[in-house]
């Protein structure tokens, strides 16, 4: 993961500074807080928050990795790829690469998600069905290095990425 000190962060409360304090009442479960009803539903249910793209590029990429020299992992990855294509045909699904490509250190395939609804359906599904494979989930904001590191989430064992191409692109 990238060093968080390399980046700046706006306050998570930006836009909420002048609102009344939240109640401190405890819910019936005895542990969580009672939240006041929102005036309107969060826009994050319908489109990805800025700076995540909402266009043809897709808001999130998911890279599913397998050790290409392990016949069992290759078989599992190929079967998972087929299942995803059958169950989620609306997603963009790329070919299965049986070698390292780009910043990715192992064989992998990529799935693009275009809406929060797709993210909400596919990610929990993948948690259950990814088996022995690792998966990198990253947003697409236009800052590829940060998207693949500081903003990334891993399922399974994180893998070291080859970030040289991102650094070269930034230098140009």
C-alpha positions as CSV (number, residue, x, y, z in Angstrom):
1,X,0.0,0.0,0.0
2,X,1.2,3.5,-0.7
3,X,2.3,5.7,2.1
4,X,-0.8,7.7,3.2
5,X,1.4,10.7,4.0
6,X,2.0,11.2,0.2
7,X,-1.6,12.4,-0.2
8,X,-3.9,15.1,1.1
9,X,-7.4,14.4,2.4
10,X,-10.4,16.6,2.7
11,X,-12.4,16.3,5.9
12,X,-15.0,13.5,5.8
13,X,-17.4,16.1,7.3
14,X,-17.0,18.6,4.4
15,X,-20.6,19.9,3.7
16,X,-21.9,18.8,7.2
17,X,-20.1,21.3,9.4
18,X,-23.2,23.4,10.3
19,X,-25.6,20.6,11.0
20,X,-27.0,20.0,14.5
21,X,-25.2,17.5,16.7
22,X,-26.2,13.8,16.3
23,X,-28.3,12.2,19.1
24,X,-26.5,10.0,21.6
25,X,-29.4,7.6,22.1
26,X,-28.6,3.9,21.9
27,X,-30.6,1.6,19.6
28,X,-32.7,-1.4,20.8
29,X,-29.6,-3.7,20.3
30,X,-27.9,-1.9,23.2
31,X,-24.8,-1.2,21.2
32,X,-25.4,1.0,18.1
33,X,-26.6,4.6,17.9
34,X,-29.9,5.9,16.7
35,X,-29.4,7.9,13.6
36,X,-31.8,10.6,12.6
37,X,-33.5,10.1,9.2
38,X,-31.8,11.7,6.2
39,X,-33.6,14.4,4.3
40,X,-32.8,12.4,1.1
41,X,-31.1,9.2,0.2
42,X,-27.3,9.4,-0.4
43,X,-26.4,9.9,-4.1
44,X,-23.8,7.2,-3.5
45,X,-26.5,4.6,-4.0
46,X,-27.0,5.7,-7.6
47,X,-23.6,6.9,-8.8
48,X,-20.0,6.6,-7.6
49,X,-18.6,9.5,-5.6
50,X,-16.2,11.9,-7.2
51,X,-13.5,11.4,-8.4
52,X,-14.5,7.8,-9.2
53,X,-15.6,7.6,-12.9
54,X,-19.2,6.9,-13.8
55,X,-18.6,6.5,-17.5
56,X,-17.5,4.0,-20.1
57,X,-14.2,3.2,-18.2
58,X,-16.2,1.8,-15.3
59,X,-16.0,2.9,-11.7
60,X,-14.1,-0.1,-10.3
61,X,-11.8,-2.7,-11.7
62,X,-11.5,-6.1,-10.0
63,X,-8.5,-8.2,-10.8
64,X,-8.7,-11.9,-9.8
65,X,-5.3,-13.5,-9.5
66,X,-4.1,-17.1,-9.8
67,X,-0.7,-18.8,-9.9
68,X,-0.5,-19.7,-13.6
69,X,1.9,-22.6,-12.9
70,X,-0.6,-24.2,-10.5
71,X,-3.0,-26.4,-12.6
72,X,-5.7,-26.4,-9.8
73,X,-5.6,-22.6,-9.4
74,X,-5.7,-22.1,-13.2
75,X,-8.7,-24.5,-13.4
76,X,-10.5,-22.7,-10.6
77,X,-9.8,-19.3,-12.1
78,X,-11.1,-20.4,-15.5
79,X,-14.3,-21.8,-14.0
80,X,-14.8,-18.7,-11.8
81,X,-14.4,-16.6,-14.9
82,X,-17.0,-18.6,-16.8
83,X,-19.4,-18.4,-13.8
84,X,-19.1,-14.6,-13.6
85,X,-19.7,-14.3,-17.4
86,X,-22.9,-16.4,-17.0
87,X,-24.2,-14.9,-13.8
88,X,-23.2,-11.2,-14.4
89,X,-23.3,-10.7,-18.2
90,X,-23.8,-7.0,-17.8
91,X,-20.3,-6.6,-16.4
92,X,-17.3,-6.1,-18.6
93,X,-15.1,-9.2,-18.3
94,X,-11.7,-9.5,-19.9
95,X,-9.8,-12.6,-21.0
96,X,-7.9,-14.9,-18.6
97,X,-4.2,-14.0,-18.8
98,X,-2.0,-16.9,-18.1
99,X,1.0,-14.7,-17.5
100,X,1.9,-11.5,-15.6
101,X,0.7,-8.4,-17.5
102,X,1.0,-4.7,-16.8
103,X,1.4,-4.1,-13.0
104,X,-0.1,-7.5,-12.2
105,X,2.4,-10.1,-10.9
106,X,0.5,-13.3,-11.7
107,X,-2.0,-14.6,-14.2
108,X,-5.4,-12.8,-13.8
109,X,-8.6,-11.7,-15.3
110,X,-10.4,-8.4,-14.9
111,X,-14.0,-7.4,-14.2
112,X,-15.3,-3.8,-14.6
113,X,-18.2,-2.5,-12.4
114,X,-20.2,0.5,-13.6
115,X,-22.7,1.2,-10.9
116,X,-22.9,1.1,-7.1
117,X,-25.7,-1.5,-7.6
118,X,-23.3,-3.8,-9.5
119,X,-20.6,-3.2,-6.9
120,X,-23.1,-4.1,-4.1
121,X,-24.1,-7.3,-5.8
122,X,-20.8,-8.5,-7.2
123,X,-18.4,-7.9,-4.4
124,X,-20.3,-9.9,-1.8
125,X,-20.8,-12.7,-4.4
126,X,-17.0,-12.7,-5.0
127,X,-16.2,-12.8,-1.3
128,X,-18.0,-16.2,-1.2
129,X,-17.0,-17.6,-4.6
130,X,-13.3,-16.5,-5.1
131,X,-12.1,-19.7,-3.4
132,X,-8.3,-19.8,-3.1
133,X,-7.7,-16.8,-5.3
134,X,-6.8,-13.2,-4.4
135,X,-8.6,-10.2,-5.8
136,X,-7.6,-6.5,-6.1
137,X,-10.5,-4.1,-6.0
138,X,-9.6,-0.5,-7.1
139,X,-11.5,2.6,-8.2
140,X,-10.8,4.4,-11.4
141,X,-10.2,8.1,-10.7
142,X,-7.5,8.9,-13.3
143,X,-4.7,8.5,-10.7
144,X,-3.7,4.9,-11.6
145,X,-0.9,4.5,-9.1
146,X,-3.0,5.8,-6.1
147,X,-6.0,3.7,-7.3
148,X,-3.9,0.5,-7.3
149,X,-2.3,1.2,-3.9
150,X,-3.7,3.7,-1.4
151,X,-7.3,3.4,-2.6
152,X,-7.2,-0.3,-3.3
153,X,-8.9,-3.1,-1.3
154,X,-7.7,-6.7,-1.3
155,X,-9.6,-10.0,-0.9
156,X,-7.3,-12.8,0.1
157,X,-3.5,-12.3,0.2
158,X,-2.3,-8.9,-1.2
159,X,0.3,-9.2,-3.9
160,X,3.1,-6.8,-4.8
161,X,2.3,-4.9,-7.9
162,X,4.9,-3.6,-10.4
163,X,4.2,0.2,-10.2
164,X,7.0,1.2,-12.6
165,X,4.7,1.9,-15.5
166,X,2.5,4.2,-13.4
167,X,5.6,6.1,-12.2
168,X,6.9,6.4,-15.8
169,X,3.5,7.7,-17.0
170,X,3.5,10.3,-14.2
171,X,7.0,11.4,-15.1
172,X,6.0,12.1,-18.7
